[in-house]
Amino acid sequence: MLAIHWRGVLLGGLFLAAHATTVAAQERELLTLEDALSRSGVTGEVDEISANPRMVGPRAEADAARSLVGQARLRPNPEVSFEVENIAGSGAFSGLRATEYTLAVGQRLELGNKRGTRVEAARAQAQLANLRADLSDVELGYLVRERYVAAAAAASRVELARDVVERNEELARIAGLLVEVGREPPLRALRAEAALAEARAELQASQAASLAARTALASLWGVQDVPPVVPADFPDIRPPGVALAAARGLQLRVARAESRAAAADIDRERSLRVPDPVVSAGVRRFEESNDNAFLVGVSIPLPFSNRNQGNIAAAEARLRAANAREAVALADFEQSVTRARAQYLAAEARVETLSRTSLPQAEEALRLVRIGYRNGRFPLIEVLSAAEARDAIREALIAAQQDRGQAAAELIRLAAQ
C-alpha cells in the first residue's frame, strides 16, 4: 500500500508539472521541425551557430587547426649571440685591455624537406578538423530530428490518453445510468470507474513523458525555461533516394582524412631524422689592438643514437590503426545504411496498413459496439474490449510513425556529404 501511495504522489507531482507547463505553453506557438533546426543552428544564421556550444566547440577546433597551418609555414628564427672574453683576468688579462667582443648571427637550415612535410601534416589535420566540424553539425541535425519525432510521438500519446479518458468518462456515466435503472449490475459501474481511474493515471504518465521529451529537445539549443510546444502531427521527413546505397557519407570521409593525416605524420617524422646545421657569421673586436675580424661557423648535430626512430615507428603504428578504422567505418556504414533503409521501409509499410486498414476497421467496430451498448444489446465488457483493440492499434500507429521518422533521420545523417 505504501508503494502504491508513493507512486500516486509521484504521478500526481509529474501531472501538476506537466499540466502547468501545458497551460503556460498554450499561449505560445507550436514549434515546427524547421524551427527546431533553425534554433539549434543546423539551418540557422550565424547568430544561432555562435550561440550553440554544441557547434562552437568543433568550429573552434577547426579554426585552431587552420591557424596551425600558418604556423607550420614559418621558418626557424635567426639567433643572435654576444660574447665577451678575456675579461677581469690576471697578468696581461687584467682589466679590460685584452678583452675580445664577439657578435654573431646564426641561422638553422632545415634539411630533409622538414618545412614541406610539416605544412602537409598541418593541412591534413586542418582538413580532418573541418570534416569533424561538419560531422558534428550532421550529428546535431540527427539529434534534433530524432528528439523532435520523439516529442511528436509523446504529444500523440497524450492526445490518445485524453481520448481514452473522455471515452471512459462517457462509459462510466452510461454505466451509472444503466445501473440506476436496473439494466446493469453494480459490478459494471465499478468496472467502468476502475477503467476511468486507470485511464487518468495513464494520461498523467503520458503528459510527464511529453514534458521530458520536449525538455530533451530544447536542451539541444540550450533552452532553460519552459520547453516548447510540439504538435502531435509527425513531421514529413524525406529520406534520401535509392542512390544512397552507392554514396559515401561524411563518416567515411572523416575516416579517410584520419588515414591521410596519419600518413602525413609519418613523412613529417621521417624528415626529422635528418640533422639541421646551424650556420653563423659574426665579427670579433680585440680591445688591446683595436682590431676587428670576421668569423664564420657551422654546427651540425651528430645523429649517433637518436634518429627519431621511436616517433617514426609510432606514426607508422597510428597509420595502421587509422587504416583499420577506415575499413571498419566502411563496413559499419554499409551495414547502417542497409539497416536504416529496412527499418524505414518496414515502418512505412506498418503506417500504411495501420492507418488505411486496421484503424478504420477498429474505429467502425467500436462505434457499432458503443451504439449497441447504449441500446442494451452489448455488455460493457464488449465495449471495453473493442476500445482496447482500437487504442492498441492507435498506439501501434504512433510507434510506427516514430520509427519511420527516426529511420528517415538516420538515413539523412548517413547520406550527409
N, C-alpha and C positions, 0 to 999 in steps of 0.2 A: 504493500500500500504506500509506503514511503517513497519507493522508486517511482510509482505512478504519480504521486503528488509532485515530486520534483520535476518529473517530465512535463506535467501540466504547467508548472510555474515557468519552466524554460520555454516551452512553446508559447505561453502567454506573453513572455517578455519579447521573444522574437516577433510575435504578431504585432505587439504595440509598436516596436521599432519599425517594422515593415509598413504598418498602417500609417504611422506618422510620416514616413518617407513618401508613401504613395500620395497622401493628401497634399504634402508640400510640392510634390513633383507634378501634380495635375495642372498646376498653373504654368508649367513650362512646356516648351515644345518637345516633340518627340525627336529622339536622336536617330538619324539615319546612319547607315554604314558609311556613306560618303562623308558625313560629318565626323564620324569617329576616326576615319583615316586621315582627315584633314587636321583634327585636333592633335592627333599623335605625331603629326609631322610627316607621315608617309607620303601624302599627296598635298601637304600644305605649303605655305610660303616659308621664307627663310626664318621668320619670327618663330613659327611653330617648331622648326627644326632646332633652332638655337635654344629653345626653352625646354626641350625634352632631353633629360640626361641620358636616356637610352640611345639617343643618336649623337649627343655631344661627344661622349667618350670615344667611340670608334672614329668619328671625324677628326677629333684631336690627335688620335694616334696616326691617322693618315697624314695630317699636317706635319707632325713630328718626323715621320719617315721622309717626307719631301724635303724638309729642312736638312736632313742628314745627307741628301744627295748633293746639295750645295756645299756642305761641309766636306764631303769626300773629294770634291773637285779642287780644294785648296792644296797648295804645295807647302812643304815644310818652311817654316820661318827661318831667316838667317840668324846667326848667332854673333854677338859682339863680345870680345874678351879684352880685358885690360890687365896687364901685369906690371909690377914694379919689382925689380931685382937689385941685389947688392945694396940694400938699404940698412943703415944702422949696424954695420958690422964692426970689425976691429982692424987695426992697422990701416992698410991702404983703402979699406972699405968702410971706414968710419965716416959718419955723417952722410952727406948726400953727394959727395964728389964722384963716386964710382957708380952712381945709380943708373940703371937701364930701364927705360919705359918701353913697353910693347903694346901696341894697339892692333888688333887683328879682327877680321870678319870671316866667319865660316859659314858654309852652306852645305847641307846634307843633300846628296844627289840620290834620288830614288831610282833604283835599277830593278830589272825584272818585271817591268810594267805594273808596278805597285799601284800607281795612281789610276791607271785604266781599270784594273780589276777591282779596286776599291770603289770606283764610281759605279761599275756594273753591278756589284753586290748591293750598293745602296739603292740603285734603281730597281733591282729585283725586290728588295724589301719594301720600297715605296709602292710598287705595283701590287704586292701582296697586301699591304695595309689598305690600299684603295679598294681592292676586291673584298677584303674583310668588312670594310665600312659599308660597301654596297650590300653584302650579305646580311649585315646587321639590320639594314633597312628592310630587306626582304623578310627577315625573321620577325621584325616588328609588325610588318603588314600581315603576316600569317597569324600572329597572336591577336591582332585587332579583329581580323575576320573570324577567327576561331571563337574568341570570347564574345564577340557580338552575336554569333549564331547561338552560343550557349545562353546568352541573355535573352534572345528572342524565344528560344525554347522554354526558358523559365517563365517568361511572360505568357506564353501559350498555355503552360501548365497552370498558371494562376487563373487564366480565363476558364480552363476546363474545370478547375476546382470550384470556381464561383458558380458555373453552370450546374455542377453536381449539388452544391449546397442549395441553390434555388429549386432544383428538381426535388430534392429530398424534403425541403420545406413544404412544397406543394403536396408531396405524397404523405407527409406526416399530417398535414391539415385534412386531406381527404380521408386518411385512415381514422383520424379522430372523429370525423363526422360519421363515418360508417359504423364505428364502434358505438357512437351515441344512439344511432337508430337501430342497432342490433344486427346489422348485416355483417359485421366482422367481430371476431373475438377480441378481447383486450390485448391478447398477445400480439396481434397485428400492429396495434398502435405502439406498443413497446418496441417492436422490431423497427418500425419506421423512425421512432425517436433515436434509437441506437444508431441507425444508419445516418441520420442527420448529424448527430454528435461526431461520428467518425468523419463525415464529410467536412465539417467545420474545422476539425483538427488538421485534416489534410490541406485545407485552404491556408491555415496558419503556416504550416510547414512549407508550402509552395511559395508563399509570399516571402518567407525568410530566405528561401533558396534564390528567389528572384533578386532580392536585395544583395545577396552575396555575389551573384553573377554580375550585376551591374556595377558593384564596387570593384570587382576584379577587372572589368573592362575600363573603368575610369582610371584605375591605377596605371594604365599604360601611358597616360599623358600627365600623371601626377596630380590628379584632382583629389583634394582632401575634403571637400564639402559634400553636399548631398549628391548621390550618384545620379547620372542622367536617366531619363525615361526612355526605355527601349520598347518599340511596338511589338505586338505579338506576331506580326507578319514576318515571315522569314525573308531575308534579302535574296535577290536574284544574283547569285554569284556564278559567273560563267567560267567554267574551267577551260584550259587551252584545248586546242583541237587535236586531231589524230596525229599531227606532226610532232607531238610531244615525245612520242616513242623514239624518234631519232634525234631528239635535241640533247644538248649537253648543258646542264644547268650551272648556275653560279657556284654551287658547291664543288663541282668538278673543276671549275676554273680556279678556285681557291687552292684545291689540292695540287693542280699543275703548277700554280705560281709558287707554292711551297717547294716543289721539286726544283724549279728553276732557281729559286733563291738559295737552296742548299748547294746546287752545282756552282753558282757564282761564289759562294763562300769557299768552296774548295780552291777555285782559281785564286782567290784573294790570299788564302792561307799559303798556297804554294809559292806565290810571289814573295812572301815574307821570308822565305828561307834564303833568298839572295841578300847578302850583306850590302848595306848602303855606305859608300865612302863619304867622308866629310872633307871638303876642300876649303882651305883657309888661306887668306892673304892679309898681310899687315905691314906695319912699319915699326922699327925699333930705334930709339934715340939713346945715345950714350952721353950722359951728362958730363963726364970728365973731359971728353974731346969735342963735345957739341956736334958729333957726327950722327947721321941718320943712315939706316939701312932697311931695305925691303926684305920681307921674308914670305915664303910660300910653304904650305904644309898640306899633307894628306894623311888622314887616319882611316883605317879600314878595320872593322871587327873581324875577328878570326872565328869562323863557324866550326869549331872543333867538335863540340858535343851538342850544342843547341842549333838544330837546323829546322826548328818549328815542326818537327815530325809528329809530335803529340797532337797539336792543333790540326794538322792535315788529316791525321787518322780520325780524329773526332768529327771533322767536317765530312769526310767520306762516309762515316757511320750515319751521320744525320741525313745524308743524301739517300742512303739505302732505306732509312726509316721513312723519309718523305715519299720515295717511290712506292714503298709498301702501302702507305696511307692512301696514295693516289689510286692504287689498284683496288684497295678496299672501298674507297669512295665511289669508284666506278661500279663495282658490284652492288653496293648498297643503293646507289642511285637508281640503277635499273630495276632492282627489286622494289624500291619505294614507289617508283612510277607504276609498276605493274600492280602493286597492292592498292595504291590510291585510285587508280582507274577502275579496278574491280570493285572497290568499295563504293565509288561514285555510281557506277552503273547499277550495282545491286540496290543501293539506296534509292536511286531514281526509279527503278522498277517497283520497289515497295511503295514509294509515294504514289506512283501512277495507279497501282492496284488498289491501295487503301482509299485513296481519295475518290476514285471513279467508280469503284465497285463495292468494296466492303463497307465503307462508311455510309453511303446512301442506303444500302440494304439494311444496315443496323438501325439507322435513323427511322426508316419506314417501319421496321418491326417494333421498335419502341413506341412509335406513335400509335400503332394499332393496339398494342397491349395496354397502353395508358387509356385509350378510349374504352376498351373492354373492361378495364378495372373500374373506371368511373360508372360504367353501367352494371357493375357487379358480375361480369362474366368471367373475370380472371382474378385470382388471388393476388395479394401484394407481393408474394414471393416471385411471381412471374414478371411483375413489373421491375422488381429489383434485379432479377437475372438479366432481363433484356437491357436494362440501363447499364449494368456492369459490363455486358458484352459490348455495348456501344462505347462506353468510356475506355475500355481496353483497346478498341480499335483507334479511338482518338489519340490515346497515349502512344500507340504504336506508330501512328502517322506523325506525331510530333518527333518521336525518336528517329524515324526515317528521314524526316526533313532536316533534323540536326545532323545526322550522319552524312547526308548529301552535301550540306553546306560546308561541313568541316573537311570532307574529302575534296571538294572543289577548292577550298583554301589551300589544302596541301598540294594539289596539282599546280596551283598558281605559284606556290613557293618553289616547287621543283623545276618549273619551267622558266624561272627568272634567269635572264641572261645578263 
